[in-house]
Amino acid sequence: MDHGPDDQTGLVLAGGADLVAERVAGPFDMPWSVALLADGSFLVTERPGHLQHVRPGADTQPSRNSRGTLRRHVGLLDIALDPEFADSRLVYISYLQGEETSSAIKVLRARYEESDEAMTDEEVIFEGSTGASLELLGGRLALTRDGYLFLSLGDRWERDKAQDLSGTAGTIIRIRTDGTIPDDNPFRFREGARPEIWSYGHRNPQGLAFDRATGELWSDEHGPQGGDELNLIHRSGNYGWPIATFGVDYSGRAIAVNSEQPGTELPVHYWVPISIAPSGLTIETGPSSTEMWIGTLAGRSWSSSISPAIACSASIICSKISSAAFVTFASIQAARFMF
Ligand SMILES: [Ca+2]
């Protein structure tokens, strides 16, 4: 595996031999994301529409019951706790809703009461553009402590839309956690543009996380064949897809004439010629270093690598590693970067 332009970045790919996997819960039905609660329990979204609350020491065979009104949602994706969750009980869930050939990613805000595992005060605070494919969804959430919500959205196999600001395919969006749109969003007042867009030109940004020490927003992104990327996300940045990529099509045919284009952002790191299939991203800030964890599916076939089930398993690895408790599945690997 080529690790891309290391000399530009100072990133080091760890060997991974120090990863120890410990099974603490499961099996899950296409798990996609995990959120850790203060009492050591955690919430797991399952793609078919279930939200599981897994408690330490409890029976780890999860129930199969849907959580109330979440039943109607076609596909649960990410879950993120409000930074003030201890008081507000607010959670944010991204999910896919619609018909098989036409659906949109939305974000639900709701109060979650742990005592009765109930959702109340549900409110849809974002709805993306409709798409036909159920793949390359993105769907990852990242919140700031001062009330902003970021959501990554894949191109859903319509690559040219990633350069089209009139829709949200292939973008990362930014809204307030109450659903309002900030006036300082880059395209807030541009006619014909979706005002929620923060950055664009993304293919399938399936990891999204803040570095709490610096305030930087990072995203990992599935490239096509090769060309997986780690990007530092800037306001109004065009991340190149599909006019600039280091990857090629699955047929082996070149997609973009150039890997670089004026006006587009280069990845901080990229992988060629073999995809690592990046998924969940977690950034752990230590006293002297910052470590970035990326769930990967290296060595899997490409069709497996975009399966939400496997992708979400990888996200569980990343999320749990930072708390020194591990949930894993046998085939998943993780890439660790150290700054
Ligand atoms: Ca790119």
Boltz pocket constraint, residues with backbone or C-beta under 6 A from the ligand:
constraints:
  - pocket:
      binder: B
      contacts: [[A, 201], [A, 229], [A, 239], [A, 240], [A, 241], [A, 244], [A, 245], [A, 265], [A, 266], [A, 267]]
      max_distance: 6.0
